[in-house]
Amino acid sequence: MGGKSSEEVELKLELAPDARSTVDWPALFGAPPTIIAQHAVYFDTPDRALAAAGFSLRIRTSGTKRVQTVKARAAAAGLFARAEWEFAVEGDIPVLDDRTPVAATLGAHTAKLGPVFTIENERMLWDLGGIEVALDHARVATPDAETPIDEIELEAKGSAIPALFALARRIDAATPVQIAILSKADRGYRLLAPPAPAEKARPVALAAGITAAEAFCAIARGCLRQFRLNAATVIERGDPGALHQARVALRRLRSALAVHAPLFPPSAAARWDDELRWLAGELGAARDLDVLATRAGPGALADRLRPAREAAYARATAALLAPRTRHLMLDLVEWLTIGDWRTGGEAAAPCARPVRGFAAEALDRLHRKVRKRGRHFARLDDAARHRLRKTVKKLRYAADFFAPLFADDGQSAALRDHAKLTEALQDRLGALNDIATAPQLLRSLSLDAVPEAVALFTTGDRERLLGEARTAFRALRDAAPFWR
């Protein structure tokens, strides 16, 4: 391909809607800004084939200058490192020659490209030496909908990446900011086809030739992406599905840290695990009440639960907006991006290992641990079943993380079977844990003497679930590992 491709690295931060007008930005950055009015048109096919292939295409106008840009849309957890093809154009119609991957990607569908949404933006620019700061006040619009965007992009030049995070903390001290996940193009596509309220975990594209450290970073950023998207929905709408998926994202990230523990110092893993456990705990009461309300269904009991649920969601929202959470997200992104855990000490050699061998060993280790903890299943008490459940969860998440490494080995059926078996066992053990913890939950809500509340957790359910869990455990124990 004859066009010039560049790699941009930027940290994107979301602002509260009123923050732009409440901060003295020239004082914060030590200079008056350059102000630019921008108009951008984004192009795709009617079936969004370009977006499906992982690219965006726009023509942006600033004054009399028009620039066409194609970007690979992959990004995770605030840090955008994307391939980009950019050059000046004279008109409003995309130039689709061999300088970009568009024509090769779309083939005969290239002729179907047309405008799909526009973005009007007022950009304030500062050049701080090694970092370019862009403060954007934008509006993305389709023919049927529009939404505002207020964000800051900090773009590194050369080796200035560490300074991005120091500057981000200065900005957060002036006005609270959140790690941004969505690009402007993502916002436009979401207006065209709004996603489901809850963002489920997405497969992470791992190539067999990458290192264990590179795989861990990709997995962890995927977890952070899932968390941030769901956290935003909880804050905006208090959606139960989004709250559940936010907690799933935190559990997946904790599992990723545990699975990859050989890659970094124990103190680092303990620090992140403590913080993530705290945050998940802040969301836990709301999730417990959602489960209880679902069991109860409409009626008097659900009405009695409503005040407690409202209070639990208020607590969850406060935690998601708290400085502790904002700083945790920024600290994690910095640690993943420029942490010294990959370059020195005892972890340097494990970090450099090819991921496939590392993954097989990790899955073997977890599989053995599940078999050990499930031994004499019928005699396990509630606490032992809970420990087994946590290990099964780690195995399930690790299998999800590493599945792409083994998908081309003729193991597709084994992969699907393993996923079904671990999910089935985790679900039954989770339901048994709900029954085991129900008395304490009901007491905390002063519902332990309410017959209809107690009846939600019956002995018959417990015996049935025990039988199903025992069957699921045996099937998983005896299944052929897909990673060998």
N, C-alpha and C positions, 0 to 999 in steps of 0.2 A: 504494500500500500504506500503510495507516494506522499501522503499527507504527513504533517508533523504532529506527533502525539506528545503531550506533556503530562506530568504527574503533579497534581495540586494537592496540598495537605492543608486542611483548614479545620478549625474547631468552631462549631456552630452552637450558639447559645440562644435560647428563647427568652424573650422579655415579657413581663406582664403588660397588658394592653396600654396602661397609662405611664409606663416607666420612661418611655422616650421623652416625654415632656417634663418629667420631674427631676431629671439628672442634668447637671451642667457638664455636658459631654466635652466641650472645648477645654474646660478646666481639668477634667479627668485625664484627657489625653495630651494636655499641654500645648494645644494648638487649635486654631479654627479649622473646620473641615472644608474639604472640597465637596460641593453639593452637585449631584448629577441626577437628572430625571431620566428614567429608563422605561422603555416599552418593549415587552418581549412577547413573541407569538411562538407557541409550542405546536409542533406538528406530529401527527401519527396517522395510522390507518383507522378506518372505522371500527375495526375489531382490536385496536390497540396492540398490533403486532410488534411495533418497535419497543413499546414498554415491556411486553412479554419477553422480548429478547434481551432486556436489561439496559436499554439505551434511552436517552432523551435527546430531542433535536429542537433547537430554538433559533430564531433570529431576533437579536436584541438591538434596538435602536436607541442611541444616545446622541441627541442633537441631530447632525446629518450623517453620523457614522453608523453603519450596520455591520454587525458581526454575527456570523453563524457559528454555533457551538453544538457539538455532539459530546455527550458525557455518558460514561458508563455509570448507571444509577446505583450500583452497589455501594452501601455505606452502612456503618454500624456505630451506635453509641457515641454520637457527637463528633467523632473524628472522621472526616471525609478524605479519603485518599483514592482518587478516581482517575482513570484514563480520560483524556480530554483532547478533542480535535477542534481547532478553532482557526478561523480566518475571516477576513473582511469580505463582504458581498455587496453588490450594488442594488439589488432589488429585494422584494419581499417573498420571493420564491426560493426555497432551498436549492443549493447547488449540490448535486448528488453524484460527485465523481469519485475517483479512487483515493481522495484525500481523507475520506471518512469511511467507517464500516457500514454505513446505512444501506447502500445499494447491495453490497454483498450479503447483508443480513436479510433484507426483505425480498430480494430477487424480483420476481414479476410483480409482487405486491407494492413495489416502490411507487408505481404510478398512482396508487390509491392514497398517498400521503396528502393530508390537508390540515388546516389549523383546527386545534381541539380546545385550547384555552389560551388566555392572555394574562400577563402580569404587568401591572403598572407599579412602578417603584420609585420612591425618592430615596436616594442613597447618599449618605454622608461618609466621606472617605478621609482616613488619616494614614499617613505613612510614618510608622514609628521605627524606621531603620530596618530591622530584621522582620518586622511584622506589619502587614497591611490590615487595617481595621475598616470594616464596612458595616455601618449601622443602617439597616433597611426598614423602611415603613412602606409596606407593599399591600397590594390587593390582587388576589388571583380570582379570575372570573371565567365562567363558562356561560353559554347562552341562558342557562337556567338557575345558576347559583353563583355566589361569591363568598370569599372569606378573607379577613385581614391577616397580615403577617407582620410581626415585629420581632426582629432578631438581629444578632450581631455575628458576623463572620470574622474570625481571626485567622488570617492566612500566613503561614510561615514561608520565609524565603531562606534558602540555604539551610543552615544548621540551627535555625531559631526555634525549633519545635518546643524545647523546654520553656521558652519565654511565653509561649501561648498560654500555658497553664498558670503562670504567675500573673499574667495580665487578666485571665479569666477570674482569678480570685479578687483582683482589684475591682473588677466590674461588679462581682457579686457583693462586695462590701458596700458599693454605692447603691445597688438595686438588686434584689434577688433575681437570679437567672437559673434556668434549668438547662441541662444538657439536651440539645435538640437532636432529634432522630430523623425527621422528615426534611427533605430538600423542598425547594419551591416547586419543582416538577412533581414530587410526590404529592404535595398539597393539591396541585391541579388535578392529578389523576384521581385523587380521593373525592374531589367534587364531581367528577364524571361518573364514578361508580363507588359510592360510599361503602367502605368495608364493614364487616360485621363488628359490632361494638367491642367484642373481646378478641384480642390478638393472640392466637395460639402460636406455640413454638414452631419455627420453620426449620426445615433441614439445613444443616450447615454444609456448604460445598467444600469438602476436604479432599485434597489430592494426595495420592499415596506417597509422592515424593517430598512432601513438606516435613518439617521437623515437628516434634512433640510440642515445642514452645509455640510455633506458628499455629498449630491446631488449637491449642488451648486459647490463644488470643482470639481466634475466630469464633470459637464456641462461647467464650465469655462475653464477647461483644454481641453475639446473637441473643444471649440471655438478657443483657442490659437493654437491648433494643426492645425485646418483648416486654420487659418490665416498664420502661418509660412510656411506651404507647398505651399500655393498660392503665398505668398510673394517671395519665392525662385524662382518660375516660372516667376513671373513678372520681377525680377532682371535678370534672365538668358535670357528670350526670349521676354519680353514685351507682354505677351499673354493677350488679352482683357478679355477672360473668366476667367482667373486666377485673374486679377485685380478686376473684379466684385465679385468673390467669396471671395477675401481678404476683400473687403468692407462688404460683407454679414457677414463674421465672426466677424468683429468689431461691426456691428450692433447687432448681436446675443449676443455678450458678453456684450454690453451696456444694452440690454434687460434683460439679466440674472442678472446683477447688480441691475437693477430697480426692477425686480420681487422679488429678495431676499433682498431688502433694509432693512427689519426688522432685518437681521442677523448681521449687522455691523454698526459702527458709521457713521452718515451722512457725516462726513468729509472724511472718506475713500472712500465712494461711489462717492462723488463729485470729489475727486482727480482722480480716475481712469476714470470717465466719461469725465472729461475735457481733459485728455491725449488721450483717445480713439477718442474723437470727433476731436481733432486736427489732429490725424493721418488719420482718414477717410477723413477729409477735404483736406489733402495733396494729396489724391488719387482721389478726387472728380472731378477735371477738366478733367482728363484723361477719367473717366467714362462718363461724360457728352458728351465729344467729340466722344467717341465710339458709344453712343446712336445716336447722330446726324449723324455720318457717316453711321451707319446702315440704318437709315431712308433715307439718301440721295442715297445710292447705288453707284455703279461705275459711274464715270463721272466727269465733270468739278468741281462740288461742292465738291466732295470728294477730288479732287486734291487741292482745296483751303484750305481744312481743314487739310491736311497732315502736314504742318509745325507746326500748333498749337498742333496737336496731339503728334508730336515728342517732342515738348517742354514740354507738360503736362506729358508725360511718363518719361522724364528726371527728372522732379520735383518729380514724384512719386517714382522713383528709388532712388533718393537722400534721400528722406524721409525714405524709407525702410532701407537704409544703415546707417542712421544718428545715432550718439550716443544716442540721445533722444529716438529713437525707440528701440535700443538694450537694453538700461537701463530699459525702460518701460517693455519689455518682461521679463527681469530677475527679476525686482521688483515684477511684478505680480505673477510669479511662486513662489518667496519667500513668498509673502503675503498669497498665497493659501496654501502653505506647512506648514509654521511655524508662520503665523501671530497670534497675540494675540486676534483677534476678536472673536474667538470661546470659549475663556476660562475665560472671565471676563466681567463685566459691564452689561448693560441692555440687550445686545444681547445674553448672555449666555443661557437663557431659550429658546428663539426662535431657536437658533442653535441646541439645543438638541431635538426639536420636531420631531416626526416621519414625514417623508417627505410627505406621502400621504395626511394627513390632511392639512399640509401647502400648498401643491399644489392645492388642491380643493379650499381653500380660495383664493389663488392668482388668479386662473382662474375665480372664481366667481367675484372677484373685477374687473378684466380686462373686463370681459363680460359685467358687468353693465356699465363700463365706455364707452365701444363701443356703447352700446345702448343709453346712455345719449348724447354722442357727435354726434350720427347720427340722433337724433330726429329732425323732420322737415327737412329731408334730402334735399328736393327740394329747400329750402331757404338758404342752406349753401353757404357761399362765398368761394373763393379759400383758404383763410387762415384757415377757419374752416374745410374744407375738408382735408387740409394738417394735421391738428391736429388729425382728425379722422383717417387718414391714419397711422400716427405714433402709435396710440393706437391699431389699427388693427394689425399692425406689431408686437407689443409686445404680443398681444394675440396669434397670430400665432406661434411665436417663443416659448412662454411659453407652448402652447399645444404640440409643437414638443418635448420640453424638457421633459415634464411630461407624455407623452403618454404611455411609457412602464409601468407606475404604474397602468394604467387602462385597459391595453390591454387584460387582462385575465378575465375581468368581463362581457364577452359577449357584449362588446361595440365596437367591431372591425368595424362594419358598421358605428356607430356614429362617431368613430374616423376618418374614411376615409371621411365621409360627412363633418365633421367640417374642416378638412384640405382643402378640395376642396372649401368650401365656403369662408374661410379666404383668401386663395390664390387668388380666383377670385376677391374678393373685393379689396384686396391689389393691384393686377395688374391694375384694372380699375382706382383706385385712384392714382396710380403711373403714369399712362398715362395722367390722367387729370393734375397732377402736372407738368409733362413735358410740356404740352401745356401752363399752367399758367406761367411757368418760361422761356418759349422760347424767348419772346421778349428781356429779359435781357441778355440771353445767346447769342442771335444773335447780339445784340448791342456790347457786349464785344468782338465779333469776327469781327465786322464791316461788318456783313452780313444782317443787318436789312433792307437794301434797295435792297437786291438781291431777285428777285421774286421767284426763285426756292427754296431758303432757307425758305422764309416766307411760301411758299405753303406746306412745310412739316408739318405744324401745322394748320389744317383747322378747321373752325367752325363746319363743318359737323361731323368731328371726335369727337369734344367736345360734341355735342348733343347726338351722339350715345353712347359715353362712360358714359355720365351722366345717361342715361336710364339704361344701363347695371349695373352701380354701384349702382343705387337705388334698382334695383331688387336683386342684390347680398347682399346689406345691409339688406333688409327685410328678405331674406332667412336665413341669419346668425342670425338676431335678434330673429327669431321665432324658430330656431333649438333647439332641446333638448340637453342640455349640457351633454357631455359624462362623466364628472367627478362626477356627482351626483348619 
